C-alpha cells in the first residue's frame, strides 16, 4: 500500500480553511474506501491517504472542490 499526501493552499482555496477535517476523513472512507487523515494549520490543509491508487483520493478531493 502507498501513501499520498495532498497539501492544499488555504489562502488560494478558502474552503480548505473552513471544511471539517472529519468530513474529509469520513467522506473518503465512505465514498472511496480510502483511509485518510487530515490536518490544518494557518496556510495549508494536508490530507494523507493510504491507498493502492491515489487517483481515488484525488478524484474525491476534486469533487469536494478542494483541488
N, C-alpha and C positions, 0 to 999 in steps of 0.2 A: 504494500500500500504506500502511496505517495502523499506528501504534504504540499499543499499550495497555499501561498499567502497573498492576499489581496490587500493592498494598502490604498485606501480611498482618501483623497484630499478633502477635508471638511470645508475649507474656505471656498473651493470651487463647486462643492455639492452640499448645500445647506441641509438636505435631507439626511445626509450621513451624520450630522450632529444631533439630529432630533429623533431618529429611529431607535426604538427599544432594542437593545442588544439581544434580549431573549427572543424577540420576534425573529431575528436573523437565525439564531441557533435552532429554535424550534421549527421555524418555517423550512429551513433547508432539510432538516431531518425528516419532516413530514412529507415534503413535496418531492425530494430527490433521493432520500436515503443517505445523504451526505452528512457526516458529523462535522460540526463547525463550532468554533469558539470565537467570539467577537470581543474586542476591547476598543476603547476610545480614549484619546487624550484631546488636547485642545486643537490639534492640527490634523489628526488622522484617525480614521476608523480602520482598524486592522481585523481582517477576517481570516482565520487559519482553518483550513479544511483538510480532512483526511478522506481521500477517495482515490480510486484507481484512475479516475479521469476528472481532471479539474474543470473540464468543459461543463459538467453538470452544475457545478458551483457558479461558474461564470455566467451561465445562462440564467440561473436563478437571480443572481445579483443584478444582471441587466434588466430582467423583467421587473425587479423591485425598484429600478431607477437609480441604483447606486453606482453602476459603472456603465 
